[in-house]
Amino acid sequence: MASQKYNILYGRLSQEDERQRDDRQKESNSIHNQKLFLEQYAADHGFENTLFLADDGYSGTNFDRPAWKKIIEMVERDEVETIIVKDLSRLGREYLQVGQYTEIYFPEKGVRFIAVNDGVDSLVESSNDFNPIRNWANELHAKDTSKKVRAIKKMQAERGERLGGKPPYGYKKKDKDSKEIIPDEETAPIVRRIFDLCAAGKGPNQIARILTREQVLNPTNQYYQATGTACTNLDTTRPYTWSGRTVAKILENKVYIGHTLNMKKTTLSYKNKKQIQKPESEQILVESTHEPLISMEIWEIVQDVREHKRRPPKHMEEPNLFSGLVYCADCGKYMVLCRTEKMREDQYYFRCSTYGKRGKTACSPHQIREADLKAIVLDDLRRVTHFARMKERQFAQYINQRNTAELRREINRLQKELDSMHRRYDELSALFKRLCEDNVLGRVSDKQFRMLSADYNAEQKNLSVAIPAKEEQLEKLKASAANVDAFIEKAKRYTTIDELTPELLRLFIQRIEVGERSQKYSRSAGQSVRIVYRDIGRVDSPMQEGEQAPHIAKQITDIEEIKRLLA
């Protein structure tokens, strides 16, 4: 038997076959029934030493299938006499590849090929005459099936249905066969803690180290222990090891604010199943599809922290309290916290990053001690929240009156810029079309055409990037009208503020801008600090008149504050 060649009985069933066929066809094409059918055929026609191999759940548009690859290895070792399939579509639905196997490869290797239902037998030459047409029809079926599946998936995505099988970490299925997800009592608190730690200024790697140190099961091992199903990248030898990448993915996932984001990935084609990331504009986001684990307030704070996160020095485990909040009032760049092991804590100071990188020709130090900034911000935060709590009506009236006029002027300015950019983009398209016509008619030489078209294309490419950014800027400005009620509600939750914490800073403050001292290198000269609050912008109320923290003179203009918000 060792020297006797095998008669291979091969079966294949794809997920598309199961979805698109009716119940009778599904049963007929099942792997079990293909096996029974092929074994009966082999017995009836005297084929001995048979071996049944099958690929269940694999598309016919490519041949990267485990059982098929094993068959090819056996063919290469000259261990195969005959390959028998139910029909040509079970072999595959890529007509060029199927034709290459049946017309060239199998004959070269001396392998007999039989497709029972199609009446194909390589020993009977006339039975192969219609193979190219059959293979072409099989590929058309695969292409049509792929289109139908994509259309169904898109409709499901637009309805907000989850397309994935495994629920996100922090959730579980409502019941075994349901696509609806609900918070998981075991893991939902861990997700909330991850967001709280990030809101407090911790980065993904720091959070991962905390969870690892506290022996919290990572998502893949938690799912494996809960369901018995192994996920990709499961490592049971390190069940409590978290990575910064895993934490970062959780912090970026909109599922935790109750939204469903579908169609994030696609395949290159119905033949090539390699997955690629779809652009954000082609993804489908449906809001409020399930119960959120975190509030929108925490989500926005975390995204802001992630956007402006600065890596702490290696010798400093604790992050900068003001990380991502402090900026130079003149150049607009972030300010860095300067601290070393040899410095006392009260000697830590902020300095303009532009000055640190490029020197005094680019900007000035704008230096301010961290301790002084803490005192200033704490004092102003107490003042503003007290004002909001104690005089709600006057506070709301002041904020709304101040914002209305400046917002309208800035929106009009941005809209004019955007309109001008759109006009120029259309002009470039018309110019390029005219240039092509002139080149064809010989009015413009090929050299001139290449030079001018390169310039036009470069300018148009820059505009195609600038226009969406400007539109986003405009929408952001339109949405930045003061939300006084939200600020007042937050102020009511914090009636006593004894010290600054990362959570408090990011809950109330959007940006802090530090100006240069009126007299350089003088420790007693005045220095402006501009504090921009979330929801309401800056607060320069009558209550502030005559007040001045040590070495600080708050000098703010509305239009400057709005521009800085958009930077």
N, C-alpha and C positions, 0 to 999 in steps of 0.2 A: 504493500500500500504506500510505502514511503516514496517509491519511484513512480507511482501512478499519479497522473495529473488530475486536478480537480475540475469538476463542472460547477461553476459558480452560479448560484441563484441570487440575483441582486434586486433588492426592493428599496424604494425611496418615497418619503412622504414629507411635504413641506407644510408650514403653518398656513400658507396661502391656499393650498389644496383643501385644508380642513375648513377654512373660513368661507371659501367661495362656492363649494359644492353643496348640493342638497344631501339629506341624510343618507339616501341610498348610495350616492356616489362616494360619500365619505367612508361608508362601511366597506364598499368595494375596494377602495384604494388603501384601506388601513394596512399597516405592516403585517398584521396577523393574517389577513385574507390574501395579501400578495404572497406570503410564504406558503399558505395552503394551495393556492393556485399554481405556483411554480413547482412545488413538490409533486403535485398531481400530474402536471405536464411532464416532468422529468421521469416519473414512474411509468407513465403511458408510453413514452418514447424511448425507453431503455437507457436513460442517462444514470450512470452509477457514480459512486464516490462524489456525491453532491455536497456543497457547502453553502449555506444561506447566510448572506451578509446584507445588512440594511442600514440606511441613514434616515433616522426619524427626526423630522423637524428641520431639514436642510433644503434650501432653495435649489431648484434645478438650473438656475442661471449661472452658477459657478461650480467648480469641481473640487473645491477645498472642503471635502467631506471625509471624515475618519475612515469609514468602511470602504469608500471608493479608493482612497489613497492606499489602503491595505491591498485591495485587488490589484492595483497597478504595480505595487511592490512584488506581488506574487507573479504577475505577468513577466516582469523583468527577470525573475528567477526561473522562468520557464516552468511554472507549476500549474498553469491554467490551460485547460483544453477548450472549454466552452464558457461563454457568459450568456446567461438567459435572463431576460427581463420581461415584465408583463407587456409593456409597450415602450416605444421610443422616448416618450415623455418621462418615464421613470429613470432612464439613463441621464437625461438632461434636457433643458429648454434653451440652450445657447447653440443655435444651429451651426455655427462655424466650428465650435469645439466638438459637438456631437458628430458632425461630418468628418472631422479630422480623425476621431477615434474609429468610426465605422468604416471609412473609406481608405484610410492610410495606416493607422497604428495597428489595429487588430490584424489586418492581412499581413503586415510586415512581421508580426510576432507569431503568426500561425495560430491565432485564436479565432475560433468560430463564434459568431455573434448571432443571437436569436432574439427577436422582439415578437412575442407570441401573437398578441392581438392585432398587430400591424402586418402579420404575415411575412416578416423579414427573417431571412436565413442566409447568412453570407455564403453558404455552400450552393445556394440557388441564385445565380447571378441576376436573373430577371426580377427577383423579389426586392432588389435594392433600387430599382428604377425610380420609384417615387419617394425615396428617402429624403432628398433635399427639400421637396415640397412639405413632407411631414415635419421635418426639423424646423423649417421656416414657420409653419403653422403653430408648432409648439412654442416657438419663441414669441410669436405674436400673442399667444395666450398668456405667456408670462408677463409680457409688457402690459397687456390689457388688465391683468389681475393686479399688477403693481399700481396702476393708475387708480383702480377701484379702491384698493386698500388705502392709498394715500388720501383719497377723497373722504373715505369713511373716518380716517384718523383726524383729518382736518375738522370735519363736522363735530366729532367728539371733543376735540380741543376747544372749539369755539363755544361749546356748551359748558365748558369748564370741567369736563370729566378728566380724571387722572388717567394717563396713558401708561404709566409705569406699573409694575406689579408689586414691588416692595414699597411699603409706606415709608415716608421720610422719618429719620430719627426724631423721636419726640411724639410721634403719632402711631396709631395702630388702626387696622381695619375695623369698621363698625361691626361687621360680622364676616364670616369666612368667605362668602361669595360676593361681598359688597365692594364697590370701588370707593365708597365714602370713607373718609378718615376722621378719627376723633382723637383727642389728646390721650397719650399713654401715661397712666398714673406714675409709672416707674421712671420714664425718661424725660417727660415734659419738664419737671423741675430742673433737670440738668441743662436743658436747652435755655431755660430762663436764666440760670446761673451764668452760663457762658455769655449771654448778652449783657447781664449786669456787670460781669468782670470786665468786659470790653468797654462798657460805658464808663467804668471807673478808670480807664486808661490802660488796661492790660492789652497786650498784643496777642495774636493767635498762638505764637510759640510759648509765651508766658502762661497763657491759659492751658495749653496742652501739658505743660510741665506740672501745673497745679493738679489737673485731673489725673495725670499719671501717678503723681505722688500720693493722691488720696485713694488710689486703687479703684477708680471708676471704670467699669467695663466700656471699651470703645464700641462704636456703632456696629461694626461687623460681628464682633464676638457677642454682643448683647442680642443681636438678631438671631445669631446661630443658636444661642442657648435658649432663646424664647420659642423658636420655631423649628429648630433642627435643620434649617436650610443654610447651606454654605454660600456666602457672597463672594464676589471677586475680591482678591487680595486678603482673604481670611487667613489670619495667622494665630492659631490657637496656642502657640507657645508664648505669645506676648499679649494676653487678653486685656491688660490694663494700660497698654502703651498707646497714647494719643499723639497725633502729629499736628503741627501747626496748619498744614494743608486741610486736614479734616475740619478743624475748628473754623478756618477761614471760609470754607464752603458753607458751614452752618450759618455764619454771620452774614453771608451774601444771599441766602435763600429766602425768597419772598413768601415761601409757603408758611413761614412762621408768623406772618401778619395776615394770614387767612386767604392769600391769593394762590391761584394755580397758574404756573407758567409751563406751557406745553410747546412742542415743536422746536425744542432747543437744538436738536441734532437731526441730521438727515443722512442718507447714503448718497454716494456719488451717482449711482444709477441703479436701475433694477438688476443690472448684471454685476456691478461692483458694490458689495455690501460694506465697504469701508465707511465708517461714520465720520462726518465732518460737522463742525459747529456752524449753526445758521446765524446770520447777522441778527442783531437785536430787533431790527425793523420787521423781520419775517417771523419772529417768535410770537406766540399767542398768549397774552396775559388776561386772565379772567379774575376779577376781584371778588372778594367776599364769598368764596365757595365753601369754606369750612371755618371752624372755630380757630381764631388766632391764639398763639401761645404768648405773644408779647404785644405790647401796645405800639401804636404808630409813633408815639413820642419817643420810646426807647429805641425803636428801629432807626429813626432819623438821627438820634444822638450817636448811635453806633456807626452809622454810615459816615457821619461827619468825623468821628474819631478815626475811623479806618482811612479816610481820605487824607487826613493831615497827620497821621501817625509818624512819629520820629523814633528811631531805634535808640534806646538808652545806652549810655556808655557801658562797656563790658564790666567795669568794676561797680556799676550801679544797678542793682536789681530793680529798684523802684523807678517807675517812669516819671517823667517830668509832670508835675501837677497840671501845668498849663499847656501840655503838649498839643500842638495844632491850633492854639487859640491866639497866640501873641504874634503880632506883625509890626514891621517897621512902618511908621506913618508916612514916610517920605518915598521909599522905593517900593513899598508894598510886599516885600519878601518877608518870609518868616524870621523870627528871632530865635537864636539858639541859647540854651541854658548852659552856661560855662560853670563846670564844677569838677574838681579833682579830689583825689583821696587826701591830699595835704590841706585842702581848704576847709575852714569851718563852715557849717551849714549856713550861718548868717552872712557868709561872704559870697555865696552863689549869686551869679548875676546873669541877666539876659543881655545879648549883644546882637546887632543886626548881622544876618548871615551874609549879606552882600559885602558889608565892610570886612567881615572875616575872610571872605574868599578873594576879594578884588582890591581891598585897601581903601584909603581915604579919597582916592580920585573917583570912586564909584558911589560911595555913601559915607555917612559918619556912624559912630558906634551906637548911638541911641541907648547907651548903657543904663540899666536900671537894676537894682538889687531885687532878687526874688522875694525877700522878706518885705521890702517896701511895696512891691506889686501886690502881694497877698493882702497887706493891710489896706491898700487903696481899694482893691476889688471887693473885699469883705465889707468895708465901710459903705461903698456905693450900692452893693447888693442889698444890704440891710435897709438903706434909705429908700431904694426903689420899691422893694417888696412891701415895706411899711406903707409907703404912699399908695400902692395898689390896693392893699387890704383896707386901710382906714378911710380912703377917699375914692371909692370906686368910680363914682360918677364923674368927678373932676379929672381923675386919672384917664378914663376912657375918652373924655371930651378932648383933653389936651393931645393925646396920642393921635386920635383920628384927624383933628384939625391940622396937625403938623405934617402928617404924611400925605394928605390928599393932593396938595398943590405940587409938591416936589415929585411925587410919583407920576402925575400926569405929564409934567414937563419931560421927565426922563423917558417915559414910554414913547412920547411923540418923537424924541430925538432918535431913539433906537429904531423906531418904525421907519423913519426917513432913511436911515443908514441901510436897513434891510431892503427897502424898495430900490434904493440905488444899486445895491449888489445884485438884485434880481435883474434889473434892467441891463446891467453890464454883462451878466451871464448870457442873456438872450442876444445881446449885441455881438458877443464873441461867437456864438453859434452861427449867426447870420454872416459874420465876417469870414469864418472858416468855410462856409458853404460857397460864398462868392470867390474865395481864394482857390478852392478846388476847381470851380468852373473856369476861372482865368488860367489856371495851370493847364487844364485840358485844351483850352482854346489857344494856348501858346502865348498868352499875354504876360504870364509870370513864368520865369525859368524854374527848373526843378530845384536849383540851389536856393533861390528866393523862397520857393514854396516850403522847402524843408525848414529854413530859418524862421519864416513867419509862422508856420504852423506849430513849430515847437514853442514859440513864445505864446501863441494863442492857447495851446493846450495846457501849458504850464499855468497861465493865469486862470484859465477855467477850472483847472484842478484845484488850485488854491481857493477859488470861490466855492467850489463844491464842498470843501471842508469848512470854510468860514461861515457859509450861509446857515447850515444846521446849528452851528455853535451860537450864532447870533440869534436864531429863532429860539433856541433853548434859553438864552439870556433874557430875551424879551418875555417869554412865558414865566420865567422865574421871577421877573420883576412884577408882572401882572399879579402873580400869586403872592407877592410879598406885602400886600396891604396888611395893615396891622390887625393881628388877631388878639385884641385886648382881653377878651373874655378868657381865652386859654391861658394868658399870662396871669390874670387875676386868680384863676382857679389854682394855678401852681403856687402862687404866692400864699394863698390860704392854707395850702398843705404844709408850708414851712413857716410857721409863726415865729420860731426861734432858730436863728442861724448863728451858732457859736463859733464855727470854724468852716473853712473851705474844704470841700471834698471834690474829687473828680466828677462824681455824679451831679453835685449841685452846680458846678461850673458849666457842665455841658447841658444841663437841664435849662438853665437860665441865660447863659451867655453864648453868643455866636462868634464874637470876634473882639479882640482887644488890640488897639493900635497905640504904640508908644512913640511919642515925638522926641526930637532932640532937645537938650537943655538950651535955654535962652543964652547961656554962656557956657561954652564948651569946657569940659574938664572941671567944672565947678559943682561941688556937691550940694550947694545951697541954692543954686539957680532953679527957676521954675521949669517944669517939664510937663508937657501935655500927655494925658492918657485918655484915649477915646474908647468907651465901652459900648459895644453894640449888643443889645439883648435880643434873644429869640422872640419872635412873634411881634415885637413892638419897635425894634431898632434902638436908637439911643434915647435917653430920658434926661433932658436938660430943663427940668421944671423949675417954677418959682421957689420951690422948697430948697433948691440947690444954691440960690443966690446968696453970696456971702460966705458959703462953705468952701473950704479948700484944705485938702489933706496935705500932709507935709511934702513940700517941694512939688506940689501938683497943681496945675491950673487946667481945668477941663475946658478945652476950646473945641467946639464941634460945629460944623456947618452941615445943614441937611443934605445938600447935593453931594458933598464929599462922602458922607456916610453911605448914601445910596450907591455911589460908584464903587466904594470899597466892598459893599455887599456883593456886587456882581463880579468882582475881580476873581 
